[in-house]
Amino acid sequence: MNDFAVWPVLAGAAAFFVVGAIWYGALFSKAWQNAAGMSDEDVQSGNMALIFGLTFLFEMLIAMVLWHLVARTNPAPHVVMMMSVGFAVGVMVPAVGIHYLYLRKTLKHFLIDAGHMIVGMAVMGGVFLLFRQGP
């Protein structure tokens, strides 16, 4: 398994992106918007191409790091999932939590965003399992 492989990284990032689209679209659109204190006009403003483009690039970076760890260690499938979810729970969520404390964000806002990270990383880990060669 290569330390870097384009297709798993692209697929993992795309999966995380799709989770975000569903999470912040169909599932928690209004709840997140209210928790974030954003109006419909606020949501529609901004350069959406730039926002979505940078979102995907950041998700690519996350996917590259996770794929590198998986490729270097070649863990069992359940460990891939533990790494994926563990990275979200142990690094991403606490980092956002600290940031949200200082921004005085609500618990509801934090939980919606934390849930997205945990589910997105779990899906990314699952996608990576599809690309692995043997245990």
C-alpha positions in Angstrom: 0.0 0.0 0.0 1.4 3.4 -1.0 1.9 6.1 1.7 0.0 8.4 -0.7 -2.6 7.2 -3.1 -4.7 9.7 -5.0 -7.9 7.6 -5.3 -8.4 6.7 -1.7 -7.6 10.3 -0.6 -10.0 11.8 -3.1 -12.7 9.2 -2.3 -12.2 9.8 1.5 -12.4 13.5 1.1 -15.4 13.3 -1.2 -17.2 11.0 1.4 -16.5 13.5 4.2 -17.8 16.3 1.9 -21.0 14.4 1.1 -21.6 13.7 4.9 -21.2 17.5 5.4 -23.7 18.2 2.6 -26.3 15.9 4.2 -25.4 16.9 7.8 -25.7 20.7 7.2 -28.4 20.3 4.5 -31.1 17.7 5.1 -30.4 16.8 8.8 -29.4 20.0 10.7 -29.7 22.9 8.4 -32.0 25.1 10.5 -30.8 23.9 13.8 -27.2 24.7 12.9 -28.2 28.0 11.3 -30.0 29.0 14.5 -27.2 27.8 16.8 -24.7 29.7 14.6 -26.9 32.8 14.8 -27.1 33.1 11.0 -30.0 34.4 9.0 -31.0 33.0 5.6 -29.3 36.0 4.1 -26.1 35.3 6.0 -26.1 31.7 4.8 -26.6 32.8 1.2 -23.9 35.5 1.4 -20.3 34.8 0.9 -18.4 33.2 -1.9 -19.8 29.7 -1.8 -17.3 28.4 -4.4 -14.5 29.5 -2.2 -16.1 28.1 0.9 -16.8 24.7 -0.7 -13.5 24.6 -2.4 -11.5 25.3 0.7 -13.7 22.9 2.7 -12.8 20.1 0.2 -9.1 21.1 0.3 -9.1 20.9 4.1 -10.8 17.5 3.9 -8.2 16.4 1.4 -5.5 17.3 3.9 -7.3 15.3 6.6 -7.7 12.4 4.2 -4.0 12.5 3.3 -2.9 12.4 6.9 -5.2 9.5 7.8 -4.4 7.5 4.6 -0.7 8.0 5.4 -1.2 6.6 8.9 -3.2 3.7 7.6 -0.7 2.9 4.8 2.3 3.1 7.1 0.8 0.9 9.9 -1.4 -1.4 7.8 -3.8 -2.0 10.7 -6.7 -4.4 11.0 -10.0 -3.1 9.6 -11.4 -2.4 13.1 -8.2 -0.4 13.9 -8.7 1.7 10.8 -12.1 2.6 12.1 -10.7 3.2 15.6 -8.0 5.5 14.1 -10.6 7.4 12.0 -13.1 8.0 14.8 -10.4 8.3 17.4 -8.8 11.2 15.4 -12.2 12.9 15.3 -13.0 12.4 19.0 -9.4 12.8 20.3 -8.1 15.7 18.2 -10.7 17.4 16.0 -13.6 17.7 18.4 -11.5 18.9 21.4 -9.8 21.5 19.2 -13.1 22.8 18.0 -14.4 22.6 21.6 -11.6 24.9 22.8 -12.2 27.3 20.0 -15.9 27.4 20.7 -15.4 28.1 24.4 -13.6 31.3 23.6 -16.1 32.2 20.9 -18.9 31.6 23.4 -20.7 29.2 21.0 -23.6 27.2 22.4 -23.5 23.5 23.3 -26.0 22.9 20.6 -23.7 24.4 17.9 -20.8 22.4 19.3 -22.7 19.1 19.3 -23.9 19.6 15.7 -20.4 20.4 14.5 -18.8 17.6 16.6 -21.3 15.1 15.3 -20.4 16.0 11.7 -16.7 15.5 12.4 -17.2 12.1 14.1 -19.6 10.8 11.4 -17.5 12.2 8.6 -14.3 10.6 9.9 -16.1 7.3 10.4 -17.3 7.4 6.8 -13.8 8.3 5.6 -12.4 5.3 7.5 -15.0 3.1 5.9 -14.1 4.4 2.4 -10.4 3.7 3.2 -11.3 0.1 4.0 -12.6 -0.3 0.5 -9.2 0.7 -0.9 -7.0 -1.5 1.3 -5.1 -4.5 0.1 -5.4 -7.2 2.6 -5.1 -7.0 6.4 
